[in-house]
Amino acid sequence: MFAKRSMLQTLVLGLSLSLLAGCGKGGSNQAAVQKTKADLSQAGSVSGVVKLDGTAPKSSTIEMSADPICSTQHKSKVDSGEVMVKGGKIQNVIVYVKSGLEALSFDPNTTKVTLDQKGCMYEPHVFCVQTGQPIEIVNSDKTLHNIHALVGDKTLFNLGMPQKGMKLDQSLSDTGVVTVKCDVHSWMKGYIGVFDHPCFAVTGADGSFTIKNLPPGKYTIEAWHEKFGVQDMEIQVGPKENKKQDFTLKSQG
């Protein structure tokens, strides 16, 4: 009787596990089909300017004498690029859709973006990509660079580039603002905004931005700057609407 009962229990247990596995599989499929392809036929845009509230702190300069190959490439002092403010308008602000696109999927972006190490600085200092988008990292200097990409304390990649003209291809799957730095030249730092959608922009010298191909809906838009922090705005974008929305970040000093 005990042996039969054990066998019955085994069969019941196996059936239960099979049902649970099936339910789990169904749940995964359900989660996977929750995202639908974004319909851009009625897409609008959001554009505006990011302004500074307060007096911009004095821009810092970089001392490169530790590496003569770096210092001899510059005839004057080198600006760090951290504070680029003209007429109260801020350059190099990442403006992106923070929430509202979770249920939509977008085509991958296969356009290659170049990150150059030139004059022992990163060019560009700030840029954005979609997850999986190809990034070509170039060393244009006749000196060793080490490009170290991190989200918080998590290292995404850490690559040595000892030769001028060396190129490496990378892509990023972790979303958020990625810091890139050189472990050889401590002043070298830049930022990459990584998003699972294409609805982002970086402000130009006049502080302006435009986020294109934004389906109608309600969104949280965030403006992020390495020194001036963040600001979130709730907006509603109608069909084919060109929404205007400015941001104001506060000076920290």
C-alpha positions in Angstrom: 0.0 0.0 0.0 2.8 2.4 0.9 4.6 1.7 -2.4 1.4 2.3 -4.4 0.7 5.5 -2.4 4.3 6.7 -3.1 3.9 6.0 -6.8 0.5 7.9 -6.9 2.1 10.8 -5.0 4.9 10.8 -7.6 2.5 10.9 -10.5 0.5 13.7 -8.9 3.6 15.7 -8.1 4.9 15.2 -11.7 1.5 16.3 -13.1 1.5 19.4 -10.8 5.0 20.4 -11.9 4.1 20.0 -15.5 1.0 22.2 -15.0 3.1 24.8 -13.2 5.7 24.7 -15.9 3.0 25.1 -18.5 1.5 28.1 -16.6 5.0 29.6 -16.3 5.6 29.2 -20.0 2.2 30.7 -20.8 3.0 33.6 -18.5 6.3 34.2 -20.3 4.6 34.2 -23.7 1.9 36.6 -22.3 4.6 38.9 -21.1 6.4 38.7 -24.4 3.4 39.6 -26.5 2.5 42.6 -24.2 4.8 44.8 -26.3 3.4 45.8 -29.7 5.2 47.4 -32.6 5.1 51.2 -32.3 2.8 52.7 -34.9 4.6 55.8 -36.1 2.0 56.9 -38.7 0.6 59.4 -36.3 3.9 60.2 -34.5 4.6 63.6 -33.2 7.6 65.3 -31.6 8.7 67.2 -28.5 11.1 70.1 -28.9 12.3 72.8 -26.6 15.3 74.4 -24.8 17.0 73.5 -21.6 17.8 76.6 -19.6 19.9 77.2 -16.4 18.4 78.8 -13.3 21.2 80.7 -11.7 24.7 81.6 -12.5 26.8 79.0 -14.3 29.9 77.9 -12.4 33.2 78.6 -13.9 34.2 76.0 -16.4 37.2 73.9 -15.2 40.3 73.3 -17.3 42.4 70.2 -17.5 46.1 69.8 -16.7 47.6 67.3 -19.1 51.3 67.6 -18.4 51.4 64.1 -17.0 51.4 62.9 -20.6 53.3 65.1 -23.0 51.7 63.4 -26.0 48.4 64.8 -24.7 49.5 68.2 -23.7 51.4 69.0 -26.9 48.2 68.5 -28.9 46.7 71.6 -27.4 48.0 75.2 -27.9 45.8 76.5 -25.0 44.1 75.3 -21.9 41.6 72.5 -22.4 38.0 72.9 -21.2 36.7 69.8 -19.4 33.3 70.1 -21.2 31.4 69.6 -18.0 29.7 73.0 -18.1 28.8 74.3 -21.5 26.4 77.2 -21.0 25.8 80.1 -23.4 23.2 82.8 -22.8 21.7 80.7 -20.0 21.2 77.7 -22.2 22.8 74.4 -21.5 24.6 72.1 -24.0 25.1 68.3 -23.6 21.8 67.7 -21.7 20.3 64.3 -22.4 16.5 64.6 -22.9 14.6 61.3 -23.2 11.3 59.6 -22.6 11.6 58.1 -19.1 8.2 56.4 -19.0 5.2 55.8 -21.3 6.8 53.6 -23.9 7.0 50.3 -21.9 4.3 48.6 -24.0 5.8 49.5 -27.4 8.7 48.0 -29.3 10.8 49.7 -31.9 13.1 48.6 -34.8 16.8 48.4 -33.8 19.1 51.1 -34.9 21.9 49.8 -37.0 23.6 53.2 -37.7 27.1 53.1 -36.3 28.1 55.9 -33.8 31.7 56.9 -33.4 33.3 57.6 -30.1 36.8 59.1 -30.7 39.6 59.5 -28.2 41.3 62.6 -29.7 43.6 65.0 -28.0 43.1 62.9 -24.9 39.5 63.8 -24.8 36.3 62.0 -25.7 34.5 63.2 -28.9 31.6 63.6 -28.4 31.5 64.3 -24.7 27.8 63.2 -24.5 25.8 61.1 -26.9 22.9 58.6 -27.0 22.3 55.2 -28.6 19.6 52.5 -28.6 20.3 49.2 -27.0 22.4 47.1 -29.4 23.3 50.0 -31.6 26.9 49.6 -32.9 29.5 52.0 -31.4 32.9 52.3 -33.0 35.5 53.4 -30.5 38.6 55.0 -32.1 42.0 55.9 -30.7 43.3 58.9 -32.6 46.1 59.6 -30.2 49.7 58.2 -30.2 49.4 57.1 -26.7 47.7 54.3 -24.6 44.1 54.8 -23.7 41.9 52.5 -21.6 38.2 52.9 -22.1 36.2 51.8 -19.1 32.4 51.9 -19.3 30.3 51.7 -16.2 26.7 52.0 -14.9 27.1 52.9 -11.3 29.8 50.5 -10.0 29.0 47.8 -12.6 31.7 47.5 -15.4 30.2 46.9 -18.8 33.5 46.7 -20.6 37.1 47.7 -20.0 39.4 47.8 -23.0 43.0 48.8 -23.6 43.7 50.7 -26.8 47.5 51.1 -27.0 47.9 52.1 -30.7 47.0 55.2 -32.7 44.3 54.3 -35.3 43.1 51.3 -33.3 39.3 50.7 -33.6 37.0 48.5 -31.5 33.3 47.7 -32.0 31.0 47.6 -29.0 27.3 47.8 -28.2 25.4 48.3 -25.0 22.4 46.4 -23.6 22.2 48.0 -20.1 19.8 51.1 -20.2 20.6 54.3 -18.4 23.4 56.8 -18.4 26.7 55.0 -18.9 29.9 56.7 -17.8 33.0 56.2 -19.9 36.4 57.0 -18.5 40.1 56.4 -19.1 42.0 54.6 -16.4 45.3 56.0 -17.8 44.2 59.7 -18.1 42.1 60.5 -15.1 40.6 63.7 -16.7 39.0 61.8 -19.6 35.3 61.2 -18.9 32.2 61.1 -21.1 28.6 59.9 -21.0 26.4 57.6 -23.1 22.6 57.6 -22.7 21.4 54.1 -23.6 17.7 53.5 -24.1 15.5 50.6 -25.5 13.7 53.1 -27.7 14.7 55.9 -30.1 12.9 58.7 -28.3 15.9 60.8 -27.0 18.0 63.8 -27.9 21.1 65.7 -26.7 21.0 69.5 -26.5 23.2 71.5 -28.9 25.2 74.7 -28.2 22.0 76.7 -28.1 20.4 74.4 -25.6 17.8 73.1 -28.0 16.6 69.6 -28.5 14.0 67.7 -30.6 12.7 64.2 -29.8 11.1 62.8 -33.0 9.0 59.8 -33.9 7.0 59.9 -30.6 3.7 58.0 -30.8 0.6 59.8 -29.4 0.4 59.3 -25.6 1.2 60.5 -22.1 4.8 60.5 -21.2 7.3 61.5 -18.5 10.2 63.3 -20.2 13.5 63.7 -18.3 16.3 66.2 -18.8 19.7 64.9 -17.4 22.9 66.8 -17.0 26.1 65.6 -15.4 26.5 68.8 -13.2 23.0 70.3 -13.0 21.0 67.2 -12.1 17.6 66.2 -13.6 14.1 67.6 -14.2 11.0 65.5 -15.1 8.0 66.8 -17.0 4.6 65.1 -17.7 3.4 65.8 -21.2 0.6 64.7 -23.5 1.4 64.3 -27.2 -1.4 64.2 -29.7 -1.5 62.7 -33.2 1.2 64.4 -35.3 1.5 67.1 -32.7 4.8 69.1 -32.5 4.8 69.7 -28.7 6.8 72.5 -27.2 8.3 71.9 -23.8 11.3 73.7 -22.1 13.2 72.6 -19.1 15.0 74.5 -16.4 17.9 73.0 -14.4 19.3 74.7 -11.3 22.9 75.7 -10.9 24.5 73.8 -8.1 26.9 76.6 -7.1 
